């Protein structure tokens, strides 16, 4: 099973720090919810997990490899934005 780990991730957009020093290891084979108010950086974090964008510091590791070194075709994965109707909840899926 693949392991996904975030190490000391910080993201700045337009000179504004969006995420600051995030570290987390996602449990293999488990679902993880990322929740928070509008504008709290959920989508930014998920885009970083997919290897989109460039962190100001830190890294995202997939099986001991930095995702910044992967192209979308080489990972064989895709991420998409989904919405749950009527709840205002949004999320991402991996296929």
C-alpha distances in whole Angstrom, upper triangle without the diagonal:
4,7,10,13,17,19,23,23,27,28,31,33,36,37,36,33,30,28,28,26,23,20,17,14,12,10,6,7,11,13,15,19,21,25,28,31,32,32,30,27,24,25,25,22,20,21,21,17,17,19,22,25,26,26,29,27,23,20,17,14,11,9,13,14,17,16,20,20,18,20,19,19,17,14,15,14,17,18,21,24,24,27,28,31,34,32,32,28,26,22,20,17,14,15
4,7,10,14,16,20,20,23,24,28,29,33,33,32,29,27,24,25,23,20,17,15,11,10,9,6,8,11,13,14,18,19,23,26,29,30,29,27,24,22,22,22,19,17,18,17,13,14,15,19,22,22,22,25,23,20,16,13,10,7,6,10,11,13,13,16,16,15,17,16,17,15,11,13,12,15,16,19,21,23,26,27,31,33,31,30,27,24,20,18,16,13,13
4,7,10,13,17,17,20,22,25,27,31,31,30,27,25,22,22,20,17,14,11,8,7,7,6,9,11,13,13,16,17,21,24,27,28,27,25,22,20,20,20,17,15,17,15,12,13,15,18,20,20,20,23,20,17,14,11,8,6,5,8,10,12,12,16,16,15,18,17,19,16,13,15,14,16,16,20,22,23,26,27,31,33,30,29,26,23,20,18,16,14,15
4,7,10,14,13,17,18,22,23,27,27,26,23,21,18,18,16,13,11,9,6,6,8,8,11,11,12,11,14,14,18,21,24,25,24,21,18,16,17,16,13,12,14,12,8,10,12,15,17,17,16,19,17,14,11,7,6,5,7,8,9,10,10,13,14,14,16,16,18,16,13,15,13,15,14,17,19,21,23,25,29,31,28,27,23,21,17,15,15,13,15
4,6,10,10,14,16,20,22,26,25,24,21,19,16,16,13,10,8,6,4,6,9,10,13,13,14,13,15,14,18,20,23,24,23,20,17,16,17,16,12,12,14,11,9,12,12,15,17,16,14,17,14,11,8,6,5,7,8,8,10,10,10,13,15,15,18,18,20,19,15,18,16,18,17,20,21,23,25,26,30,32,29,28,24,22,19,17,17,16,18
4,7,6,10,12,16,19,22,22,20,17,15,12,12,9,7,5,5,6,8,12,14,17,16,16,13,15,14,17,18,21,22,20,17,14,14,15,13,10,11,12,9,8,11,11,14,14,13,11,13,11,8,6,5,6,9,11,11,11,10,10,12,15,16,18,18,21,20,17,20,18,18,17,20,20,22,24,26,30,31,28,27,23,21,18,17,18,17,20
4,6,9,12,16,19,22,21,20,16,16,12,11,8,7,5,7,8,11,14,16,20,19,19,17,18,17,19,20,23,24,22,19,16,16,17,15,12,14,15,12,11,14,14,16,16,14,11,12,9,5,5,6,8,11,13,11,12,10,12,13,15,17,20,21,24,22,20,23,21,22,20,23,24,26,28,30,33,34,31,30,26,24,22,20,22,21,24
4,7,10,13,17,20,18,17,13,13,10,8,4,5,5,9,11,14,17,20,23,22,22,19,19,17,19,19,22,22,20,17,15,16,17,15,12,15,16,12,13,16,15,17,16,13,10,10,7,5,7,9,11,15,17,15,15,13,14,15,18,19,22,23,26,25,22,25,24,24,22,24,25,27,29,30,34,35,32,29,27,25,23,22,23,23,26
4,7,10,13,17,16,14,11,10,7,7,5,5,7,9,12,14,18,20,23,22,21,18,18,15,17,18,20,20,17,15,12,13,14,11,9,12,12,9,10,13,12,13,12,10,7,8,6,4,6,7,11,14,17,16,15,12,13,13,16,17,20,20,24,23,20,23,21,21,19,21,21,24,26,28,31,32,29,27,24,22,20,19,21,21,24
4,7,10,13,12,11,7,7,5,4,5,7,10,13,16,17,21,23,26,24,23,20,20,17,18,17,19,18,15,13,11,13,14,10,9,13,13,10,12,15,14,14,11,9,6,5,5,6,9,11,14,17,20,19,18,15,15,14,18,19,21,22,25,25,23,26,23,23,21,22,22,25,26,28,31,32,29,27,24,22,21,20,23,23,26
4,7,10,10,8,6,6,5,7,9,9,13,15,18,19,23,25,27,25,24,21,20,17,18,17,18,17,13,12,9,12,12,8,8,12,11,9,12,14,13,12,9,7,5,5,7,9,10,12,16,18,22,21,19,16,15,14,17,19,20,20,24,24,22,25,22,21,19,20,20,23,24,27,29,31,28,25,23,21,19,19,22,22,25
4,7,6,5,4,5,7,9,11,13,16,19,22,23,27,28,30,29,27,24,23,19,20,18,19,17,13,13,11,14,13,10,11,14,13,12,15,17,15,13,10,9,7,6,9,12,14,15,19,22,25,24,22,19,18,16,20,21,22,23,26,26,25,27,25,24,22,22,21,24,26,28,31,32,29,26,24,22,22,21,24,25,28
4,5,5,6,7,10,12,15,16,19,21,24,25,28,30,32,30,28,25,24,20,20,19,18,16,12,13,11,14,13,10,12,15,13,12,16,17,16,13,10,10,9,9,13,15,16,18,21,24,27,26,24,21,19,17,21,22,22,22,26,27,25,27,25,23,21,21,20,23,24,27,29,30,28,25,24,21,21,21,24,25,27
4,5,8,10,13,15,18,19,22,25,28,28,32,34,35,34,32,29,27,23,24,22,21,18,14,16,14,17,16,13,16,18,16,16,20,20,19,16,13,12,13,11,15,18,19,21,25,27,31,30,28,24,22,20,23,25,24,25,28,29,28,30,28,26,24,24,23,26,27,30,31,32,31,27,26,24,24,24,27,28,31
4,7,9,12,13,16,18,21,24,27,28,32,34,36,35,32,29,28,24,24,22,21,19,16,16,15,18,18,15,17,20,18,17,21,22,20,18,14,13,12,10,14,17,19,21,25,28,31,30,28,24,23,21,24,26,26,27,31,31,30,32,30,28,26,26,25,28,29,32,34,34,32,29,28,26,26,26,29,30,33
4,6,9,11,14,16,19,22,25,26,30,32,34,32,30,27,25,21,21,19,18,16,12,12,12,15,15,13,15,18,17,16,19,21,20,18,15,14,12,11,14,16,19,20,24,27,30,29,28,24,23,21,25,26,27,27,31,31,30,32,29,28,25,25,24,26,27,29,31,32,29,26,25,23,23,24,27,28,31
4,6,7,10,12,16,19,22,23,27,29,31,29,27,24,22,19,19,17,16,16,12,11,10,13,14,11,12,16,15,14,17,19,18,17,14,13,10,9,11,13,16,17,21,24,27,26,25,21,21,19,23,25,25,26,30,30,28,30,28,26,24,24,23,25,26,28,31,31,28,25,24,22,22,22,25,26,30
4,7,10,11,14,17,20,21,24,26,28,26,24,21,19,15,15,13,13,12,9,8,6,10,11,8,9,13,13,12,15,17,16,15,13,12,10,10,12,14,15,16,20,22,26,25,24,21,19,19,22,23,24,24,28,28,26,28,25,23,21,21,19,22,22,24,27,27,25,22,20,18,18,19,22,23,27
4,7,7,11,13,16,17,21,23,26,24,22,18,17,13,14,13,14,14,11,8,6,9,11,8,8,11,12,11,13,16,15,15,13,12,9,9,10,11,12,13,17,20,23,22,21,18,18,17,21,22,23,23,27,27,24,27,24,23,20,21,20,22,23,25,27,28,25,22,20,19,18,18,21,22,25
4,6,9,13,16,18,22,24,27,25,23,20,19,16,16,15,16,17,14,11,10,12,14,12,11,14,15,13,15,18,17,17,15,14,10,9,9,10,12,14,17,20,23,22,22,19,19,18,22,23,25,25,29,28,26,29,26,25,23,24,23,25,26,28,31,31,28,26,23,22,21,21,24,24,28
4,7,10,14,16,19,22,25,23,22,19,19,16,17,17,19,20,17,14,13,14,16,14,12,15,16,13,14,18,17,18,16,14,10,10,8,8,10,12,15,18,21,19,19,17,17,17,21,22,24,25,29,27,25,28,26,25,23,25,24,26,28,29,32,33,30,28,25,24,22,22,24,24,28
4,7,10,12,16,19,21,20,19,15,15,13,14,14,17,18,16,13,11,12,14,12,9,12,14,11,12,15,15,16,16,14,11,12,10,8,10,10,13,16,18,17,18,15,16,17,20,21,23,23,27,26,23,25,23,23,20,22,22,24,25,26,29,30,27,25,22,21,19,19,21,21,24
4,7,10,13,16,19,17,17,14,15,13,16,17,20,21,19,16,14,14,16,14,11,13,15,13,12,16,16,18,17,16,13,14,12,9,9,9,11,14,16,15,16,14,15,17,19,20,23,23,26,25,22,24,22,23,21,23,23,25,26,27,31,32,28,27,24,22,20,19,21,20,24
4,6,9,12,15,14,14,11,13,12,14,16,19,21,20,17,15,14,16,15,11,13,15,13,11,15,16,18,18,18,15,17,15,12,11,10,11,12,14,14,15,15,15,17,20,20,23,22,25,24,21,23,20,21,19,21,21,23,24,25,29,30,27,25,22,21,18,17,18,18,21
4,6,9,12,11,12,10,13,13,16,19,22,24,23,20,18,16,18,17,13,14,16,14,12,15,16,19,20,19,17,19,17,14,12,10,9,10,11,12,14,14,14,17,19,19,22,21,24,22,19,21,19,20,19,21,22,23,25,26,29,31,28,27,23,22,19,17,18,17,20
4,6,9,8,8,7,10,11,15,17,21,23,22,19,17,15,17,17,13,12,15,14,11,14,16,18,20,20,19,21,19,16,14,11,11,10,11,13,15,15,15,18,20,19,21,20,22,21,17,19,17,18,16,18,19,20,22,23,26,28,25,24,21,19,16,15,15,14,17
4,6,6,8,8,12,13,17,20,24,25,26,23,21,18,20,20,17,16,19,18,14,16,19,22,23,24,22,25,23,19,17,14,13,12,12,14,17,18,17,21,22,21,23,22,24,23,19,20,18,19,18,21,21,22,24,24,28,29,26,26,22,21,18,17,16,15,17
4,6,8,10,14,16,19,23,26,28,28,25,23,20,21,22,18,17,19,18,15,16,18,21,24,24,23,26,24,21,18,15,13,11,11,14,16,17,17,20,21,20,22,21,22,20,17,17,16,18,17,20,21,22,24,24,28,30,27,27,24,22,19,17,15,14,15
4,7,10,13,16,19,23,26,28,28,26,24,21,22,23,20,18,20,20,16,17,20,23,26,27,26,29,27,24,21,18,16,14,14,17,19,20,19,23,24,22,23,21,22,21,18,18,16,17,17,19,21,20,23,23,26,28,26,26,23,21,18,16,14,13,14
4,6,10,13,16,20,23,25,26,23,22,19,20,21,18,16,19,19,16,17,20,23,25,26,25,28,27,24,21,18,17,15,16,19,20,21,20,23,25,23,25,23,24,23,20,20,17,18,17,19,19,19,20,20,24,26,23,23,20,19,15,15,13,13,15
4,7,10,13,17,20,21,23,20,19,16,17,19,16,14,17,18,15,16,19,21,24,25,24,27,26,23,21,18,18,16,17,20,21,21,20,23,25,23,24,22,24,23,20,19,16,17,15,16,16,15,17,17,20,22,19,20,16,15,12,11,11,11,14
4,7,10,13,17,18,19,17,16,12,14,16,13,12,15,16,13,15,18,20,22,23,22,24,23,21,19,16,16,16,18,20,21,20,19,22,24,23,24,22,24,24,20,21,17,17,15,16,15,15,16,16,20,21,18,18,14,13,11,11,11,12,15
4,6,10,13,15,16,14,14,10,12,15,12,11,15,16,14,16,19,20,21,23,22,24,24,21,20,17,19,18,21,23,23,22,21,23,26,24,25,23,26,26,22,22,19,18,15,15,14,13,14,14,17,18,15,15,11,10,8,10,11,13,17
4,7,10,12,13,11,10,7,9,11,9,9,13,13,12,14,17,18,19,20,19,21,21,19,18,16,18,18,21,22,23,21,19,21,24,23,24,22,25,26,22,23,19,18,15,15,13,13,14,14,18,18,15,14,11,10,8,10,12,14,18
4,7,9,11,9,10,7,10,12,11,11,15,16,15,17,20,20,21,22,21,23,23,21,21,19,21,22,25,26,26,24,23,24,28,27,27,25,28,29,26,26,23,21,17,17,14,14,13,13,16,17,13,12,9,9,9,12,14,17,21
4,7,8,6,8,7,10,12,12,13,16,17,17,19,21,21,21,22,20,22,22,22,22,20,23,24,27,28,28,26,24,25,29,28,29,27,31,31,28,29,25,23,20,19,16,16,15,15,18,17,14,12,10,10,11,14,17,20,24
4,6,6,9,9,11,13,14,15,17,18,19,21,23,22,22,23,22,23,24,24,24,23,26,27,30,31,31,28,27,27,31,30,30,29,32,33,30,31,27,25,21,20,17,17,15,16,17,16,13,11,10,11,13,16,19,22,26
4,6,8,8,10,12,13,14,16,18,19,20,22,20,20,22,21,22,23,24,24,23,26,27,31,32,31,28,26,26,30,29,29,27,31,32,29,30,26,24,20,18,15,15,14,15,16,16,14,10,10,10,13,15,19,22,25
4,6,8,9,9,11,13,14,15,17,19,20,18,17,19,18,18,20,21,22,21,25,26,30,30,29,26,24,24,28,27,27,26,30,31,28,29,26,23,20,19,16,17,16,18,20,20,17,14,13,13,14,16,20,22,26
4,6,8,9,10,12,14,14,16,18,19,18,17,18,16,17,18,19,19,19,22,24,27,28,27,24,23,23,26,26,27,26,29,30,27,29,25,23,20,19,16,18,17,19,21,21,18,15,14,13,14,16,19,21,25
4,6,5,6,9,10,10,12,14,15,14,13,14,13,14,16,16,16,16,19,21,24,24,24,21,19,19,23,23,23,22,26,26,24,25,22,20,17,16,14,16,16,19,21,22,19,16,14,13,12,13,17,19,22
4,5,5,6,9,10,11,13,14,14,14,16,14,17,17,17,16,15,18,19,22,23,23,20,18,19,22,22,22,21,24,25,22,23,19,17,14,14,11,13,14,15,18,19,17,14,11,9,9,10,13,15,19
4,5,5,6,9,10,11,12,11,12,14,14,16,18,17,16,15,18,19,22,23,22,19,17,17,21,20,19,18,21,22,20,21,17,15,11,11,9,11,12,15,18,19,17,14,12,9,8,9,12,14,17
4,5,5,6,9,10,11,9,9,11,10,13,14,14,14,13,16,18,21,22,20,17,15,15,18,18,18,17,21,22,19,21,18,16,13,13,12,15,16,19,22,23,21,18,16,13,12,11,15,16,19
4,5,5,6,9,10,10,10,11,10,13,13,12,11,10,13,15,18,19,18,15,13,14,17,17,18,17,21,21,18,20,17,15,12,13,13,15,17,19,22,24,21,19,16,13,11,11,14,14,18
4,5,5,6,9,9,10,12,12,15,16,15,13,11,13,14,17,18,17,15,12,14,17,16,16,14,18,18,16,17,13,12,9,10,10,12,14,17,20,22,20,18,15,11,9,7,10,11,14
4,5,5,6,5,7,10,11,14,15,14,13,11,14,14,18,19,17,14,11,11,15,14,13,12,16,17,14,16,13,11,8,10,10,13,16,19,22,24,22,20,17,14,11,9,12,12,15
4,5,5,5,6,7,8,11,12,11,9,7,11,12,16,16,14,11,9,9,12,12,13,13,16,16,14,16,14,13,11,13,14,17,19,22,25,27,25,22,20,17,14,12,14,14,17
4,5,7,9,11,11,14,14,12,9,6,9,9,13,14,12,10,8,9,12,12,13,12,15,15,12,14,11,11,9,12,13,16,19,21,24,27,24,22,19,16,13,11,12,11,14
4,6,9,11,12,16,16,15,12,9,10,10,14,15,13,11,7,9,11,10,10,8,12,12,10,11,9,8,7,10,12,15,18,21,24,27,25,23,20,16,13,10,11,9,12
4,6,8,10,13,14,13,10,8,10,10,14,14,11,9,5,5,8,7,8,8,12,12,10,12,11,11,10,13,15,18,21,24,27,30,28,26,23,19,17,14,14,13,15
4,7,9,13,14,14,12,11,13,14,17,18,15,12,9,8,11,10,9,9,13,14,13,15,13,11,10,12,14,17,20,23,26,29,27,24,22,18,16,14,15,14,16
4,7,10,12,12,11,11,14,16,19,19,16,13,11,8,12,12,12,13,16,17,16,18,16,15,14,15,16,20,22,25,28,30,28,25,23,20,18,16,18,18,20
4,7,9,10,9,10,13,16,19,18,15,12,10,8,11,13,13,15,18,18,17,20,19,18,17,19,19,23,25,28,31,33,31,28,26,23,21,19,21,20,23
4,5,7,7,9,13,15,19,17,15,12,11,9,13,15,16,17,21,20,19,22,20,20,18,20,20,24,26,29,31,33,31,28,26,23,21,19,21,21,24
4,7,9,12,15,19,22,20,18,14,15,12,16,18,19,21,24,24,23,26,24,23,22,24,24,27,29,31,34,35,33,30,28,25,24,23,25,25,28
4,7,10,13,17,19,17,16,13,14,12,15,18,20,21,25,24,22,25,24,24,23,25,25,28,30,32,35,37,34,31,29,26,24,23,25,25,27
4,7,10,14,16,14,13,10,12,11,14,16,19,20,23,22,20,23,22,22,21,23,24,27,29,31,34,36,33,31,28,25,23,22,23,22,25
4,6,10,13,11,10,7,8,8,11,13,15,17,20,18,16,20,18,19,18,21,22,25,27,30,33,35,32,30,27,24,22,20,21,19,22
4,7,10,9,8,6,6,8,10,11,14,15,18,16,14,17,15,16,15,18,19,22,25,27,30,32,30,28,25,22,19,17,17,16,18
4,6,5,5,5,6,9,10,11,14,15,17,15,12,15,15,16,16,20,21,24,27,29,32,34,32,30,27,24,21,18,18,16,18
4,5,5,6,6,10,10,10,13,13,15,12,10,12,12,14,15,18,20,23,26,28,31,34,31,30,26,24,20,17,16,14,15
4,6,8,9,13,12,12,15,16,17,14,11,14,14,17,18,21,24,26,29,30,34,36,34,33,29,27,23,20,19,16,17
4,7,9,12,11,12,16,17,18,15,13,16,17,19,20,24,26,28,31,33,36,39,36,35,31,29,25,22,22,19,20
4,6,9,8,9,12,14,15,12,11,14,15,17,18,22,24,27,30,32,36,38,36,34,31,28,24,22,21,18,19
4,5,6,8,11,13,15,13,11,15,15,17,17,20,23,26,28,31,34,37,34,32,29,26,23,20,20,18,20
4,5,5,8,10,12,10,9,12,12,13,13,17,19,22,25,28,31,34,32,30,27,23,20,17,17,15,16
4,6,8,10,13,12,11,14,14,15,15,18,20,24,27,29,33,35,33,31,28,25,22,19,19,17,19
4,7,10,12,10,10,14,14,16,17,20,23,26,29,32,35,38,36,34,31,28,25,21,21,19,20
4,7,8,6,6,10,11,12,14,17,20,24,27,30,33,36,34,32,29,26,23,19,19,16,16
4,5,5,7,9,10,11,13,16,19,22,26,29,32,35,33,31,29,25,22,19,18,15,15
4,6,6,7,7,7,10,13,16,19,23,26,28,32,31,29,26,22,19,16,15,12,12
4,6,5,7,9,12,15,18,21,25,28,31,34,33,31,29,25,22,18,17,14,13
4,6,8,11,14,17,21,23,27,30,33,36,35,33,30,27,23,20,18,15,14
4,5,8,11,15,18,21,24,27,30,33,32,30,27,24,20,17,15,11,11
4,7,10,14,17,19,23,25,28,32,31,30,27,23,20,16,14,10,9
4,7,10,14,16,20,22,25,28,27,26,23,19,16,12,10,7,6
4,7,10,13,17,19,22,25,24,23,20,17,14,10,8,6,6
4,7,10,13,16,19,22,21,19,17,13,10,6,6,5,7
4,6,10,13,16,19,18,17,14,11,8,5,6,7,9
4,7,10,13,16,15,13,11,7,6,5,7,10,12
4,7,9,13,12,11,9,6,5,6,7,11,13
4,6,9,9,7,6,4,6,9,10,14,16
4,6,6,7,5,6,8,11,12,16,18
4,6,7,8,9,12,14,16,19,21
4,6,8,11,14,17,19,22,24
4,5,9,12,15,17,21,23
4,7,10,14,16,20,23
4,7,11,13,17,20
4,7,10,14,17
4,7,10,13
4,7,10
4,7
4
